[in-house]
């Protein structure tokens, strides 16, 4: 059951990242052509920068699900079993705590930005563009929670490179 949920979640994150990359890949050449023709699009730079940021945030959640974010599995793997489990628990608690805090602060920041609008497209609220912060933070926490059982199983089993083994 958990494997199916994780697989569906991975497909969702892949779909989001793919759609954002396609949008960016379409907008950049269009912006270049319009600029070359002497008719620069006023919104091009701002929208491209927002899309790039969104790709980074949503891609980080996908990387977390795959266990591809920054870690030190060699250090954890070299510890005796009880310390390996404790180190895994501590590391996951720190990561989940950080992203839970990021989601909470991100939501607070959205209230502050509620009166701001994009410079090039004044009809679009900055809240919409910056909502990626709390949304991706929640997605990152979900990814970490979905990986948690496999991480602990690998840490408890003494598997070499436990974090890499926890990534199917």
CNS distance restraints for C-alpha pairs under 8 A (distance, minus, plus):
assign (resid   1 and name CA) (resid   5 and name CA) 6.37 0.50 0.50
assign (resid   2 and name CA) (resid   6 and name CA) 6.02 0.50 0.50
assign (resid   2 and name CA) (resid 146 and name CA) 7.45 0.50 0.50
assign (resid   3 and name CA) (resid   7 and name CA) 6.02 0.50 0.50
assign (resid   4 and name CA) (resid   8 and name CA) 6.09 0.50 0.50
assign (resid   5 and name CA) (resid   9 and name CA) 6.03 0.50 0.50
assign (resid   6 and name CA) (resid  10 and name CA) 6.05 0.50 0.50
assign (resid   6 and name CA) (resid 146 and name CA) 6.34 0.50 0.50
assign (resid   7 and name CA) (resid  11 and name CA) 6.25 0.50 0.50
assign (resid   8 and name CA) (resid  12 and name CA) 6.22 0.50 0.50
assign (resid   9 and name CA) (resid  13 and name CA) 6.27 0.50 0.50
assign (resid  10 and name CA) (resid  14 and name CA) 6.03 0.50 0.50
assign (resid  10 and name CA) (resid  62 and name CA) 6.69 0.50 0.50
assign (resid  10 and name CA) (resid  65 and name CA) 7.16 0.50 0.50
assign (resid  11 and name CA) (resid  15 and name CA) 5.99 0.50 0.50
assign (resid  12 and name CA) (resid  16 and name CA) 6.29 0.50 0.50
assign (resid  13 and name CA) (resid  17 and name CA) 6.14 0.50 0.50
assign (resid  13 and name CA) (resid  58 and name CA) 6.96 0.50 0.50
assign (resid  13 and name CA) (resid  59 and name CA) 7.55 0.50 0.50
assign (resid  13 and name CA) (resid  61 and name CA) 7.45 0.50 0.50
assign (resid  13 and name CA) (resid  62 and name CA) 5.80 0.50 0.50
assign (resid  14 and name CA) (resid  18 and name CA) 5.90 0.50 0.50
assign (resid  14 and name CA) (resid  62 and name CA) 7.01 0.50 0.50
assign (resid  15 and name CA) (resid  19 and name CA) 6.03 0.50 0.50
assign (resid  16 and name CA) (resid  20 and name CA) 6.21 0.50 0.50
assign (resid  16 and name CA) (resid  58 and name CA) 7.30 0.50 0.50
assign (resid  17 and name CA) (resid  21 and name CA) 6.14 0.50 0.50
assign (resid  17 and name CA) (resid  55 and name CA) 5.87 0.50 0.50
assign (resid  17 and name CA) (resid  58 and name CA) 6.30 0.50 0.50
assign (resid  17 and name CA) (resid  59 and name CA) 6.11 0.50 0.50
assign (resid  18 and name CA) (resid  22 and name CA) 6.11 0.50 0.50
assign (resid  19 and name CA) (resid  23 and name CA) 6.15 0.50 0.50
assign (resid  20 and name CA) (resid  24 and name CA) 6.16 0.50 0.50
assign (resid  20 and name CA) (resid  51 and name CA) 6.43 0.50 0.50
assign (resid  20 and name CA) (resid  54 and name CA) 7.42 0.50 0.50
assign (resid  20 and name CA) (resid  55 and name CA) 6.15 0.50 0.50
assign (resid  21 and name CA) (resid  25 and name CA) 5.91 0.50 0.50
assign (resid  21 and name CA) (resid  51 and name CA) 7.90 0.50 0.50
assign (resid  21 and name CA) (resid  55 and name CA) 6.91 0.50 0.50
assign (resid  22 and name CA) (resid  26 and name CA) 6.10 0.50 0.50
assign (resid  23 and name CA) (resid  27 and name CA) 6.10 0.50 0.50
assign (resid  23 and name CA) (resid  51 and name CA) 7.76 0.50 0.50
assign (resid  24 and name CA) (resid  28 and name CA) 6.04 0.50 0.50
assign (resid  24 and name CA) (resid  48 and name CA) 6.22 0.50 0.50
assign (resid  24 and name CA) (resid  51 and name CA) 6.22 0.50 0.50
assign (resid  24 and name CA) (resid  52 and name CA) 7.26 0.50 0.50
assign (resid  25 and name CA) (resid  29 and name CA) 6.99 0.50 0.50
assign (resid  26 and name CA) (resid  30 and name CA) 6.44 0.50 0.50
assign (resid  27 and name CA) (resid  31 and name CA) 5.97 0.50 0.50
assign (resid  27 and name CA) (resid  44 and name CA) 7.25 0.50 0.50
assign (resid  27 and name CA) (resid  48 and name CA) 6.96 0.50 0.50
assign (resid  28 and name CA) (resid  32 and name CA) 6.20 0.50 0.50
assign (resid  28 and name CA) (resid  44 and name CA) 7.71 0.50 0.50
assign (resid  28 and name CA) (resid  48 and name CA) 6.98 0.50 0.50
assign (resid  29 and name CA) (resid  33 and name CA) 6.08 0.50 0.50
assign (resid  30 and name CA) (resid  34 and name CA) 6.17 0.50 0.50
assign (resid  31 and name CA) (resid  35 and name CA) 6.05 0.50 0.50
assign (resid  31 and name CA) (resid  40 and name CA) 6.89 0.50 0.50
assign (resid  31 and name CA) (resid  41 and name CA) 6.40 0.50 0.50
assign (resid  31 and name CA) (resid  44 and name CA) 5.88 0.50 0.50
assign (resid  32 and name CA) (resid  36 and name CA) 5.98 0.50 0.50
assign (resid  33 and name CA) (resid  37 and name CA) 6.09 0.50 0.50
assign (resid  34 and name CA) (resid  38 and name CA) 6.35 0.50 0.50
assign (resid  34 and name CA) (resid  39 and name CA) 5.14 0.50 0.50
assign (resid  34 and name CA) (resid  40 and name CA) 5.16 0.50 0.50
assign (resid  34 and name CA) (resid  41 and name CA) 6.60 0.50 0.50
assign (resid  35 and name CA) (resid  39 and name CA) 5.44 0.50 0.50
assign (resid  35 and name CA) (resid  40 and name CA) 4.26 0.50 0.50
assign (resid  35 and name CA) (resid  41 and name CA) 7.18 0.50 0.50
assign (resid  36 and name CA) (resid  40 and name CA) 7.82 0.50 0.50
assign (resid  40 and name CA) (resid  44 and name CA) 7.94 0.50 0.50
assign (resid  42 and name CA) (resid 120 and name CA) 5.85 0.50 0.50
assign (resid  43 and name CA) (resid  47 and name CA) 6.05 0.50 0.50
assign (resid  43 and name CA) (resid 120 and name CA) 4.91 0.50 0.50
assign (resid  43 and name CA) (resid 121 and name CA) 6.37 0.50 0.50
assign (resid  44 and name CA) (resid  48 and name CA) 5.98 0.50 0.50
assign (resid  45 and name CA) (resid  49 and name CA) 6.16 0.50 0.50
assign (resid  46 and name CA) (resid  50 and name CA) 6.25 0.50 0.50
assign (resid  46 and name CA) (resid 118 and name CA) 8.00 0.50 0.50
assign (resid  46 and name CA) (resid 120 and name CA) 7.01 0.50 0.50
assign (resid  47 and name CA) (resid  51 and name CA) 6.14 0.50 0.50
assign (resid  48 and name CA) (resid  52 and name CA) 6.16 0.50 0.50
assign (resid  49 and name CA) (resid  53 and name CA) 6.27 0.50 0.50
assign (resid  50 and name CA) (resid  54 and name CA) 6.15 0.50 0.50
assign (resid  50 and name CA) (resid 129 and name CA) 6.84 0.50 0.50
assign (resid  51 and name CA) (resid  55 and name CA) 6.13 0.50 0.50
assign (resid  52 and name CA) (resid  56 and name CA) 6.37 0.50 0.50
assign (resid  53 and name CA) (resid  57 and name CA) 6.29 0.50 0.50
assign (resid  54 and name CA) (resid  58 and name CA) 6.00 0.50 0.50
assign (resid  54 and name CA) (resid 132 and name CA) 6.39 0.50 0.50
assign (resid  55 and name CA) (resid  59 and name CA) 5.55 0.50 0.50
assign (resid  56 and name CA) (resid  60 and name CA) 6.02 0.50 0.50
assign (resid  57 and name CA) (resid  61 and name CA) 6.75 0.50 0.50
assign (resid  57 and name CA) (resid 132 and name CA) 6.99 0.50 0.50
assign (resid  57 and name CA) (resid 133 and name CA) 7.25 0.50 0.50
assign (resid  57 and name CA) (resid 136 and name CA) 5.86 0.50 0.50
assign (resid  58 and name CA) (resid  62 and name CA) 6.55 0.50 0.50
assign (resid  58 and name CA) (resid 132 and name CA) 7.92 0.50 0.50
assign (resid  58 and name CA) (resid 136 and name CA) 5.74 0.50 0.50
assign (resid  58 and name CA) (resid 139 and name CA) 7.92 0.50 0.50
assign (resid  59 and name CA) (resid  63 and name CA) 6.09 0.50 0.50
assign (resid  60 and name CA) (resid  64 and name CA) 6.09 0.50 0.50
assign (resid  60 and name CA) (resid  69 and name CA) 7.43 0.50 0.50
assign (resid  60 and name CA) (resid 140 and name CA) 7.28 0.50 0.50
assign (resid  61 and name CA) (resid  65 and name CA) 6.35 0.50 0.50
assign (resid  61 and name CA) (resid 136 and name CA) 6.48 0.50 0.50
assign (resid  61 and name CA) (resid 137 and name CA) 7.70 0.50 0.50
assign (resid  61 and name CA) (resid 139 and name CA) 5.84 0.50 0.50
assign (resid  61 and name CA) (resid 140 and name CA) 4.45 0.50 0.50
assign (resid  61 and name CA) (resid 143 and name CA) 6.53 0.50 0.50
assign (resid  62 and name CA) (resid  66 and name CA) 6.39 0.50 0.50
assign (resid  62 and name CA) (resid 140 and name CA) 7.73 0.50 0.50
assign (resid  62 and name CA) (resid 143 and name CA) 7.48 0.50 0.50
assign (resid  63 and name CA) (resid  67 and name CA) 6.01 0.50 0.50
assign (resid  63 and name CA) (resid  68 and name CA) 4.84 0.50 0.50
assign (resid  63 and name CA) (resid  69 and name CA) 5.67 0.50 0.50
assign (resid  64 and name CA) (resid  68 and name CA) 5.92 0.50 0.50
assign (resid  64 and name CA) (resid  69 and name CA) 5.62 0.50 0.50
assign (resid  64 and name CA) (resid 140 and name CA) 6.40 0.50 0.50
assign (resid  64 and name CA) (resid 143 and name CA) 5.97 0.50 0.50
assign (resid  64 and name CA) (resid 144 and name CA) 6.39 0.50 0.50
assign (resid  65 and name CA) (resid 140 and name CA) 7.61 0.50 0.50
assign (resid  65 and name CA) (resid 143 and name CA) 4.56 0.50 0.50
assign (resid  65 and name CA) (resid 144 and name CA) 6.28 0.50 0.50
assign (resid  65 and name CA) (resid 146 and name CA) 7.34 0.50 0.50
assign (resid  65 and name CA) (resid 147 and name CA) 6.52 0.50 0.50
assign (resid  65 and name CA) (resid 167 and name CA) 7.97 0.50 0.50
assign (resid  66 and name CA) (resid 167 and name CA) 5.66 0.50 0.50
assign (resid  66 and name CA) (resid 168 and name CA) 7.58 0.50 0.50
assign (resid  67 and name CA) (resid 147 and name CA) 7.92 0.50 0.50
assign (resid  67 and name CA) (resid 163 and name CA) 6.95 0.50 0.50
assign (resid  67 and name CA) (resid 164 and name CA) 6.88 0.50 0.50
assign (resid  67 and name CA) (resid 166 and name CA) 7.73 0.50 0.50
assign (resid  67 and name CA) (resid 167 and name CA) 5.77 0.50 0.50
assign (resid  72 and name CA) (resid  76 and name CA) 6.67 0.50 0.50
assign (resid  73 and name CA) (resid  77 and name CA) 5.86 0.50 0.50
assign (resid  73 and name CA) (resid 161 and name CA) 5.63 0.50 0.50
assign (resid  73 and name CA) (resid 162 and name CA) 6.62 0.50 0.50
assign (resid  73 and name CA) (resid 163 and name CA) 5.81 0.50 0.50
assign (resid  73 and name CA) (resid 164 and name CA) 7.58 0.50 0.50
assign (resid  74 and name CA) (resid  78 and name CA) 6.19 0.50 0.50
assign (resid  74 and name CA) (resid 161 and name CA) 6.11 0.50 0.50
assign (resid  75 and name CA) (resid  79 and name CA) 6.87 0.50 0.50
assign (resid  76 and name CA) (resid  84 and name CA) 5.50 0.50 0.50
assign (resid  76 and name CA) (resid  87 and name CA) 6.57 0.50 0.50
assign (resid  76 and name CA) (resid  88 and name CA) 7.31 0.50 0.50
assign (resid  76 and name CA) (resid 161 and name CA) 8.00 0.50 0.50
assign (resid  76 and name CA) (resid 162 and name CA) 7.85 0.50 0.50
assign (resid  77 and name CA) (resid  84 and name CA) 6.57 0.50 0.50
assign (resid  77 and name CA) (resid 155 and name CA) 7.53 0.50 0.50
assign (resid  77 and name CA) (resid 158 and name CA) 7.34 0.50 0.50
assign (resid  77 and name CA) (resid 159 and name CA) 7.50 0.50 0.50
assign (resid  77 and name CA) (resid 160 and name CA) 6.02 0.50 0.50
assign (resid  77 and name CA) (resid 161 and name CA) 5.65 0.50 0.50
assign (resid  77 and name CA) (resid 162 and name CA) 6.26 0.50 0.50
assign (resid  78 and name CA) (resid  84 and name CA) 7.86 0.50 0.50
assign (resid  79 and name CA) (resid  83 and name CA) 5.84 0.50 0.50
assign (resid  79 and name CA) (resid  84 and name CA) 5.27 0.50 0.50
assign (resid  80 and name CA) (resid  84 and name CA) 5.92 0.50 0.50
assign (resid  81 and name CA) (resid  85 and name CA) 6.25 0.50 0.50
assign (resid  81 and name CA) (resid 155 and name CA) 7.01 0.50 0.50
assign (resid  81 and name CA) (resid 156 and name CA) 6.11 0.50 0.50
assign (resid  81 and name CA) (resid 157 and name CA) 7.82 0.50 0.50
assign (resid  81 and name CA) (resid 158 and name CA) 6.44 0.50 0.50
assign (resid  82 and name CA) (resid  86 and name CA) 6.28 0.50 0.50
assign (resid  82 and name CA) (resid 156 and name CA) 7.72 0.50 0.50
assign (resid  83 and name CA) (resid  87 and name CA) 5.85 0.50 0.50
assign (resid  84 and name CA) (resid  88 and name CA) 6.09 0.50 0.50
assign (resid  84 and name CA) (resid 155 and name CA) 5.86 0.50 0.50
assign (resid  84 and name CA) (resid 156 and name CA) 7.38 0.50 0.50
assign (resid  85 and name CA) (resid  89 and name CA) 6.14 0.50 0.50
assign (resid  85 and name CA) (resid 152 and name CA) 6.58 0.50 0.50
assign (resid  85 and name CA) (resid 155 and name CA) 5.50 0.50 0.50
assign (resid  85 and name CA) (resid 156 and name CA) 6.09 0.50 0.50
assign (resid  86 and name CA) (resid  90 and name CA) 6.02 0.50 0.50
assign (resid  87 and name CA) (resid  91 and name CA) 5.97 0.50 0.50
assign (resid  88 and name CA) (resid  92 and name CA) 6.07 0.50 0.50
assign (resid  88 and name CA) (resid 151 and name CA) 7.39 0.50 0.50
assign (resid  88 and name CA) (resid 152 and name CA) 7.06 0.50 0.50
assign (resid  88 and name CA) (resid 155 and name CA) 7.12 0.50 0.50
assign (resid  89 and name CA) (resid  93 and name CA) 6.00 0.50 0.50
assign (resid  89 and name CA) (resid 152 and name CA) 7.89 0.50 0.50
assign (resid  90 and name CA) (resid  94 and name CA) 6.15 0.50 0.50
assign (resid  91 and name CA) (resid  95 and name CA) 6.24 0.50 0.50
assign (resid  92 and name CA) (resid  96 and name CA) 5.95 0.50 0.50
assign (resid  92 and name CA) (resid 144 and name CA) 7.39 0.50 0.50
assign (resid  92 and name CA) (resid 148 and name CA) 7.78 0.50 0.50
assign (resid  93 and name CA) (resid  97 and name CA) 5.74 0.50 0.50
assign (resid  94 and name CA) (resid  98 and name CA) 5.96 0.50 0.50
assign (resid  95 and name CA) (resid  99 and name CA) 6.31 0.50 0.50
assign (resid  96 and name CA) (resid 100 and name CA) 5.99 0.50 0.50
assign (resid  96 and name CA) (resid 140 and name CA) 7.96 0.50 0.50
assign (resid  96 and name CA) (resid 141 and name CA) 5.49 0.50 0.50
assign (resid  96 and name CA) (resid 144 and name CA) 7.00 0.50 0.50
assign (resid  97 and name CA) (resid 101 and name CA) 6.11 0.50 0.50
assign (resid  98 and name CA) (resid 102 and name CA) 6.11 0.50 0.50
assign (resid  99 and name CA) (resid 103 and name CA) 6.07 0.50 0.50
assign (resid  99 and name CA) (resid 137 and name CA) 5.09 0.50 0.50
assign (resid  99 and name CA) (resid 138 and name CA) 7.03 0.50 0.50
assign (resid  99 and name CA) (resid 140 and name CA) 6.95 0.50 0.50
assign (resid  99 and name CA) (resid 141 and name CA) 6.35 0.50 0.50
assign (resid 100 and name CA) (resid 104 and name CA) 6.29 0.50 0.50
assign (resid 100 and name CA) (resid 137 and name CA) 6.67 0.50 0.50
assign (resid 100 and name CA) (resid 138 and name CA) 6.86 0.50 0.50
assign (resid 100 and name CA) (resid 141 and name CA) 6.98 0.50 0.50
assign (resid 101 and name CA) (resid 105 and name CA) 6.05 0.50 0.50
assign (resid 102 and name CA) (resid 106 and name CA) 5.72 0.50 0.50
assign (resid 102 and name CA) (resid 133 and name CA) 7.41 0.50 0.50
assign (resid 102 and name CA) (resid 134 and name CA) 6.51 0.50 0.50
assign (resid 102 and name CA) (resid 137 and name CA) 6.22 0.50 0.50
assign (resid 103 and name CA) (resid 107 and name CA) 6.18 0.50 0.50
assign (resid 103 and name CA) (resid 133 and name CA) 6.72 0.50 0.50
assign (resid 103 and name CA) (resid 134 and name CA) 3.94 0.50 0.50
assign (resid 103 and name CA) (resid 135 and name CA) 6.99 0.50 0.50
assign (resid 103 and name CA) (resid 136 and name CA) 7.94 0.50 0.50
assign (resid 103 and name CA) (resid 137 and name CA) 5.22 0.50 0.50
assign (resid 103 and name CA) (resid 138 and name CA) 6.27 0.50 0.50
assign (resid 104 and name CA) (resid 108 and name CA) 6.42 0.50 0.50
assign (resid 104 and name CA) (resid 134 and name CA) 6.90 0.50 0.50
assign (resid 105 and name CA) (resid 109 and name CA) 6.14 0.50 0.50
assign (resid 105 and name CA) (resid 134 and name CA) 7.72 0.50 0.50
assign (resid 106 and name CA) (resid 110 and name CA) 6.36 0.50 0.50
assign (resid 106 and name CA) (resid 131 and name CA) 7.49 0.50 0.50
assign (resid 106 and name CA) (resid 133 and name CA) 5.70 0.50 0.50
assign (resid 106 and name CA) (resid 134 and name CA) 4.87 0.50 0.50
assign (resid 107 and name CA) (resid 111 and name CA) 6.91 0.50 0.50
assign (resid 107 and name CA) (resid 131 and name CA) 7.67 0.50 0.50
assign (resid 107 and name CA) (resid 134 and name CA) 5.96 0.50 0.50
assign (resid 108 and name CA) (resid 112 and name CA) 6.93 0.50 0.50
assign (resid 109 and name CA) (resid 113 and name CA) 6.29 0.50 0.50
assign (resid 110 and name CA) (resid 114 and name CA) 6.06 0.50 0.50
assign (resid 110 and name CA) (resid 127 and name CA) 5.44 0.50 0.50
assign (resid 110 and name CA) (resid 130 and name CA) 7.11 0.50 0.50
assign (resid 110 and name CA) (resid 131 and name CA) 7.01 0.50 0.50
assign (resid 111 and name CA) (resid 127 and name CA) 7.92 0.50 0.50
assign (resid 113 and name CA) (resid 126 and name CA) 6.39 0.50 0.50
assign (resid 113 and name CA) (resid 127 and name CA) 5.91 0.50 0.50
assign (resid 114 and name CA) (resid 125 and name CA) 7.14 0.50 0.50
assign (resid 114 and name CA) (resid 126 and name CA) 7.14 0.50 0.50
assign (resid 114 and name CA) (resid 127 and name CA) 5.83 0.50 0.50
assign (resid 115 and name CA) (resid 125 and name CA) 7.55 0.50 0.50
assign (resid 116 and name CA) (resid 125 and name CA) 6.05 0.50 0.50
assign (resid 116 and name CA) (resid 126 and name CA) 5.60 0.50 0.50
assign (resid 116 and name CA) (resid 127 and name CA) 7.58 0.50 0.50
assign (resid 117 and name CA) (resid 121 and name CA) 7.48 0.50 0.50
assign (resid 117 and name CA) (resid 122 and name CA) 5.25 0.50 0.50
assign (resid 117 and name CA) (resid 123 and name CA) 6.81 0.50 0.50
assign (resid 117 and name CA) (resid 124 and name CA) 5.65 0.50 0.50
assign (resid 117 and name CA) (resid 125 and name CA) 4.26 0.50 0.50
assign (resid 117 and name CA) (resid 126 and name CA) 4.92 0.50 0.50
assign (resid 117 and name CA) (resid 127 and name CA) 7.96 0.50 0.50
assign (resid 118 and name CA) (resid 122 and name CA) 5.07 0.50 0.50
assign (resid 118 and name CA) (resid 123 and name CA) 7.40 0.50 0.50
assign (resid 118 and name CA) (resid 124 and name CA) 5.84 0.50 0.50
assign (resid 118 and name CA) (resid 125 and name CA) 6.20 0.50 0.50
assign (resid 118 and name CA) (resid 126 and name CA) 5.84 0.50 0.50
assign (resid 124 and name CA) (resid 128 and name CA) 7.26 0.50 0.50
assign (resid 125 and name CA) (resid 129 and name CA) 7.17 0.50 0.50
assign (resid 126 and name CA) (resid 130 and name CA) 6.00 0.50 0.50
assign (resid 127 and name CA) (resid 131 and name CA) 5.78 0.50 0.50
assign (resid 128 and name CA) (resid 132 and name CA) 7.88 0.50 0.50
assign (resid 131 and name CA) (resid 135 and name CA) 6.20 0.50 0.50
assign (resid 132 and name CA) (resid 136 and name CA) 5.63 0.50 0.50
assign (resid 133 and name CA) (resid 137 and name CA) 6.11 0.50 0.50
assign (resid 134 and name CA) (resid 138 and name CA) 6.25 0.50 0.50
assign (resid 135 and name CA) (resid 139 and name CA) 6.28 0.50 0.50
assign (resid 136 and name CA) (resid 140 and name CA) 5.99 0.50 0.50
assign (resid 137 and name CA) (resid 141 and name CA) 6.33 0.50 0.50
assign (resid 138 and name CA) (resid 142 and name CA) 6.26 0.50 0.50
assign (resid 139 and name CA) (resid 143 and name CA) 6.19 0.50 0.50
assign (resid 140 and name CA) (resid 144 and name CA) 6.24 0.50 0.50
assign (resid 141 and name CA) (resid 145 and name CA) 6.15 0.50 0.50
assign (resid 142 and name CA) (resid 146 and name CA) 6.15 0.50 0.50
assign (resid 143 and name CA) (resid 147 and name CA) 6.39 0.50 0.50
assign (resid 144 and name CA) (resid 148 and name CA) 6.08 0.50 0.50
assign (resid 145 and name CA) (resid 149 and name CA) 7.83 0.50 0.50
assign (resid 147 and name CA) (resid 151 and name CA) 6.20 0.50 0.50
assign (resid 147 and name CA) (resid 166 and name CA) 7.14 0.50 0.50
assign (resid 147 and name CA) (resid 167 and name CA) 7.53 0.50 0.50
assign (resid 148 and name CA) (resid 152 and name CA) 6.24 0.50 0.50
assign (resid 149 and name CA) (resid 153 and name CA) 6.13 0.50 0.50
assign (resid 150 and name CA) (resid 154 and name CA) 6.03 0.50 0.50
assign (resid 150 and name CA) (resid 166 and name CA) 4.91 0.50 0.50
assign (resid 150 and name CA) (resid 167 and name CA) 7.68 0.50 0.50
assign (resid 151 and name CA) (resid 155 and name CA) 6.07 0.50 0.50
assign (resid 151 and name CA) (resid 162 and name CA) 6.76 0.50 0.50
assign (resid 151 and name CA) (resid 163 and name CA) 6.02 0.50 0.50
assign (resid 151 and name CA) (resid 165 and name CA) 7.98 0.50 0.50
assign (resid 151 and name CA) (resid 166 and name CA) 5.09 0.50 0.50
assign (resid 152 and name CA) (resid 156 and name CA) 5.87 0.50 0.50
assign (resid 153 and name CA) (resid 157 and name CA) 6.01 0.50 0.50
assign (resid 153 and name CA) (resid 166 and name CA) 7.84 0.50 0.50
assign (resid 154 and name CA) (resid 158 and name CA) 6.40 0.50 0.50
assign (resid 154 and name CA) (resid 159 and name CA) 5.53 0.50 0.50
assign (resid 154 and name CA) (resid 162 and name CA) 4.91 0.50 0.50
assign (resid 154 and name CA) (resid 163 and name CA) 7.14 0.50 0.50
assign (resid 154 and name CA) (resid 165 and name CA) 6.63 0.50 0.50
assign (resid 154 and name CA) (resid 166 and name CA) 6.08 0.50 0.50
assign (resid 155 and name CA) (resid 159 and name CA) 6.60 0.50 0.50
assign (resid 155 and name CA) (resid 162 and name CA) 5.53 0.50 0.50
assign (resid 155 and name CA) (resid 163 and name CA) 7.81 0.50 0.50
assign (resid 158 and name CA) (resid 162 and name CA) 7.22 0.50 0.50
assign (resid 159 and name CA) (resid 165 and name CA) 7.24 0.50 0.50
assign (resid 160 and name CA) (resid 165 and name CA) 7.79 0.50 0.50
assign (resid 161 and name CA) (resid 165 and name CA) 6.35 0.50 0.50
assign (resid 162 and name CA) (resid 166 and name CA) 6.19 0.50 0.50
assign (resid 163 and name CA) (resid 167 and name CA) 6.76 0.50 0.50
